[in-house]
Structure formats: structure tokens, C-alpha cells
Amino acid sequence: MEPLFQLQIALPPRGSRSILASLHTQLRTAILDGRLKPGLRLPSTRAWRALYGVSRNTAVAAYELLLSEGYVVAQRGSGTVVADSLHRSSKPRDVHNAARAQRRLNPYWRAFSSRESRERHSVETDAAPSLTFQIGVPDLASFPYELWRRLSMRTLRRFRARPALVADPQGEAWLREAIARHVSFARAVACNPQDIIVTAGAQQAFDLLARVLARLERAPVALENPGYPPLLAAFASHGSRIALVSVDEEGMLVERLPRGARVVCVTPSHQFPLGVVMSAQRRLALLEFCRRRGAVVIEDDYDAEFRFSDRPLDALQTLDRAECVFYVGTFSKSLMPDLRLGYIVAPPWALAPLVAAKRIADGQCSVLAQSTLALLISEGHLARHVRRMQRIYRARRDLLLHELRSRFERWFQVLPSVAGLHLTVQLDRAYEEDRVIESAIRQGVRVAPLRRFYPGAPTMRGLVLGYGNIDERGIEEGLDRLHRSLLGA
């Protein structure tokens, strides 16, 4: 039985002297661009008359040309088959055009997407170490699963009685009311429910802000260096020019901001990944820069709920008098990333375009998840969960600090940090990140290199160790293995 063959082929009129050339060209093109896959059996030469009205002699001649060029192979008993080696090499012209087209991409976006691909491939193909100091992930085992189930069932019963036929892209009103109360209590952020846009996590918040704030005149977007790669990627993917600004022990060096910058992205409460807190003087200087230049600030307050020292400095949004700060929060650290819920507290002048961007992006977040979260917050469950996790994370952090300072001072200097779910250490100059990482993996433990968070050339070598999703026993075992790997590195 002949294989099903539905390739569209347009041939010159019968009697034309160019039928062979046209058939050969169309088959070769279909093979090269992947429409005819490696290993596919082509129709027999006799079948071409019934399929396309092509004589057997013309089909034989076309196959012989393809065979001589290496596009097909003749297999005894199987007929003519598309060669399986073609897609491992491309025509030089195609490679050149692809490389030239790729250069049109924003260089930071190109680098980020390439790194994402490599890391995804590594996760999919490598045997994962048994112990991981994962960054940005809370204790998933401590999530209140049963409580969330009960609240979800209450929400579903309400939906059954009164289905939610129309959802608000800005977010459900009672969730926005709950968030306004929560951030007012937890972070002294003064806002009303109408100032809030609910997003599918912080990453969608960054994407919406990039859509709305990316300027046609190509004004630079200033980001911390090192910083949070997905935030950079959000603006780079929308074509923004990126200006990298260094960080010291007081946070972003405001005096080094480009004069033309119109968007400044910062993590003032717990700089990512170094952990420093932006000083009060720098905060005021940044707000003054924005007031004079007509710029705006994106304040990423990603894990400020968990603090291990005295009262935190006020959020930038609290100090803002010029309506220039966009405050981004998320429930990924206080609850779990899979909820995919975050929010933007926006100045009034930017609400309409942000809501329009949200409507275009995905319409709205899950009403079921929003309503369940609203119950969790309004009934006090979130505050109790955060207080409980604060005690757990403090114990892990204290253990990690003690071990690093007592056993690893030969290799590491722990950078000061008073909040969050990770610690960063600076490597002694005698040790290379790559060797330390590879040696640790051989011992069955994974830690993140600090260079991952430098878009350009790193100015510091080190490691970032998350302790949110690894218990105290895991921390001890992981550090034992890391110690053994360093002794052999």
C-alpha cells in the first residue's frame, strides 16, 4: 500500500520542458525545510501519475537527482526514503541568514534565552543531585494544603450558587481589598483596592510594566548589576535599551544612573542576589532623580515578608510623593510559586494602560485561585502562616550562617543579609566558581553560581544558597558534602 502523501506540488502544464526541474526543486525544498521528515517513504515512481499526473520516467529522473545530491536514499524493500542525516547540517546560506537574523534580537534577551535553553536542557538531561540549595522557592512541604482545599471548596460552592460569568482583568475586587490591607499591615504600603492589578505572579507583572513603560524614543531602562535575570528579560524582550548600574553595600549606585533613564528597576528591601538593603539616603536620592527626570521606579519587593533583624526601612512606595513608584509583590515566597498570583500597586495615571495590557495578555487570572487567596488573607490565615514560616526560616538561616562562618571561612566570606530565603557568599580569589560547582555536583549537592545574575562580566565570584525548600537536616548534609567537595577542589 502506498503511503499517505499530501504534499502540495504545483507543476507546469503537461508538455512543458520544466516539469522535471520543478518537481525536483519542490521535493528538495520540502525536504530542506522539514515538511518531508527524515525516514519518510516517498511514493513509488508508478504512483506519481495517479497523484500528480507525472510520468514514471519523470519521477524516476527526479528521484535519481535527489539520490545523487544525498537528499534521499534507496532502501531495498522500502523504496525511496528521505535521508536521515540532512537535518544535522544546513545549507551555508541558511546558517548565514539565521545568524544574521538572530543579531537583530536585543543582546540581553538573546543571552537570557540562550542561558534558559541551556539550563532547561541541563535539568532535563542531568541526573539531579540529591540536595539542592534552591533559590527563590519556599518550603513546599509546609504549604497549608488542607486549609487551601477547604477554602477552595467554599469558593466552588459559592460559584455553584452564583457562577462568575464575567471576570475583571484588574483582579477580583475582594482579593484587591485583601491585598490592600495585607501590604498596609506587612509593608506599610499605603494603597486602595483600585490601585492594585492582580497578575499571574511577579513575572507577568514585569512583562505588563515592560509593555506599558517601554518608550518609543528608546530611553534606557536601568537595572541593578547583578540583578534578577527575568526582570531584565521582560524589558529586553520588548526591545528596551538596558543600562546596568552597579550595587555596593548601600544598594544601587544612584549617582551612576544614566541621565536619560526613564525606568529604574530596584530591589531595595533585599537586593537580589547580594542581599544588601538600600540605605535611606540612596532611596531619597533615587526618588529625587525620578522627580527631576520624569522617571519611574519598579520596586520588586519579592521576599520582604521574612525579615530577621529590626524593623525594615519603609518601602519606596511609602516614601513616594510624585506618583512614580510601581510596587510589585508576589505570593510565590510566602505561599508557593505554583499559585501564580502577584500584584502591582500602580500610580493612578498608569492603571488604565496596565489593565488594558492585562486584558490582552491573558484576560484575567483564575477566579477560583483569586477567591481562595482572598479568603486565606481576609480570615488571617496568611498572616499566621507567615509568622510560622518566619520561625522555621530563621532557624535554617541561623544554622546556615553558623556553619558557613565556622567551617568555610577558608573559602567564603558571607555577605551581610537581614531578610529573604537565601544567602550569598563571596569566593576567595584562589578558587574558581566552575571548579567549585562541578566538584559540588560530584558530591551530590547543587548550589548556584553568582555569575548567573550578572548580565555582563561578573565583578565578584561567589555562590548563592537558598534555604527555603531544604530543611535543617538537609542543610547539614548538604554543607558536609560541599565541604568535602571544596577540600578536593
Residue, then its C-alpha position, 0 to 999 in steps of 0.5 A: m500500500e502506498p503511503l499517505f502523501q499530501l504534499q502540495i506540488a504545483l507543476p507546469p502544464r503537461g508538455s512543458r520542458s520544466i516539469l522535471a526541474s520543478l518537481h525536483t526543486q519542490l521535493r528538495t525544498a520540502i525536504l530542506d525545510g522539514r515538511l518531508k521528515p527524515g525516514l519518510r517513504l516517498p511514493s513509488t515512481r508508478a504512483w506519481r501519475a495517479l497523484y500528480g499526473v507525472s510520468r514514471n520516467t519523470a519521477v524516476a529522473a527526479y528521484e535519481l537527482l535527489l539520490s545523487e545530491g544525498y537528499v534521499v536514499a534507496q532502501r531495498g524493500s522500502g523504496t525511496v526514503v528521505a535521508d536521515s542525516l540532512h537535518r544535522s547540517s544546513k545549507p551555508r546560506d541558511v546558517h548565514n541568514a539565521a545568524r544574521a537574523q538572530r543579531r537583530l534580537n536585543p543582546y540581553w534577551r538573546a543571552f537570557s534565552s540562550r542561558e534558559s535553553r541551556e539550563r532547561h536542557s541541563v535539568e532535563t538531561d542531568a541526573a539531579p543531585s540529591l540536595t539542592f540549595q534552591i533559590g527563590v522557592p519556599d518550603l513546599a512541604s509546609f504549604p497549608y494544603e488542607l486549609w487551601r482545599r477547604l477554602s477552595m471548596r467554599t469558593l466552588r460552592r459559592f460559584r455553584a450558587r452564583p457562577a462568575l460569568v464575567a471576570d475583571p482583568q484588574g483582579e477580583a475586587w475582594l482579593r484587591e481589598a485583601i491585598a490592600r490591607h495585607v501590604s498596609f499591615a506587612r509593608a506599610v504600603a499605603c494603597n486602595p483596592q483600585d490601585i492594585i492589578v492582580t497578575a499571574g505572579a511577579q513575572q507577568a507583572f514585569d512583562l505588563l510594566a515592560r509593555v506599558l513603560a517601554r518608550l518609543e524614543r528608546a530611553p534606557v531602562a536601568l537595572e541593578n548589576p547583578g540583578y534578577p535575570p527575568l526582570l531584565a528579560a521582560f524589558a529586553s524582550h520588548g526591545s528596551r535599551i538596558a543600562l546596568v548600574s552597579v550595587d555596593e553595600e548601600g544598594m544601587l549606585v544612584e549617582r551612576l544612573p544614566r541621565g536619560a533613564r526613564v525606568v529604574c528597576v530596584t530591589p531595595s528591601h533585599q537586593f537580589p542576589l547580594g542581599v544588601v538593603m538600600s540605605a535611606q539616603r540612596r532611596l531619597a536620592l533615587l526618588e529625587f532623580c525620578r522627580r527631576r527626570g520624569a522617571v519611574v521606579i519598579e520596586d520588586d519587593y519579592d521576599a520582604e515578608f521574612r525579615f530577621s533583624d529590626r524593623p525594615l526601612d519603609a518601602l519606596q512606595t511609602l516614601d513616594r510623593a510624585e506618583c512614580v513608584f510601581y510596587v510589585g509583590t508576589f505570593s510565590k515566597s510566602l505561599m508557593p510559586d505554583l499559585r501564580l498570583g502577584y500584584i502591582v500597586a500602580p500610580p493612578w495615571a498608569l492603571a488604565p494602560l496596565v489593565a488594558a495590557k492585562r486584558i490582552a495578555d491573558g484576560q484575567c487570572s483564575v477566579l477560583a485561585q483569586s477567591t481562595l487567596a482572598l479568603l486565606i488573607s481576609e480570615g488571617h490565615l496568611a498572616r499566621h502562616v507567615r509568622r510560622m514560616q518566619r520561625i522555621y526560616r530563621a532557624r535554617r538561616d541561623l544554622l546556615l550562617h553558623e556553619l558557613r562562618s565556622r567551617f568555610e571561612r577558608w573559602f567564603q566570606v558571607l555577605p551581610s543579609v537581614a531578610g529573604l530565603h537565601l544567602t550569598v557568599q563571596l569566593d576567595r580569589a584562589y578558587e574558581e566558581d566552575r571548579v567549585i560547582e562541578s566538584a559540588i555536583r560530584q558530591g551530590v549537592r547543587v548550589a548556584p553560581l553568582r555569575r548567573f545574575y550578572p548580565g555582563a562580566p561578573t565583578m565578584r565570584g561567589l555562590v548563592l544558597g537558598y534555604g527555603n525548600i531544604d530543611e535543617r537536616g538537609i542543610e547539614e548534609g548538604l554543607d558536609r558534602l560541599h565541604r568535602s567537595l571544596l577540600g578536593a577542589 
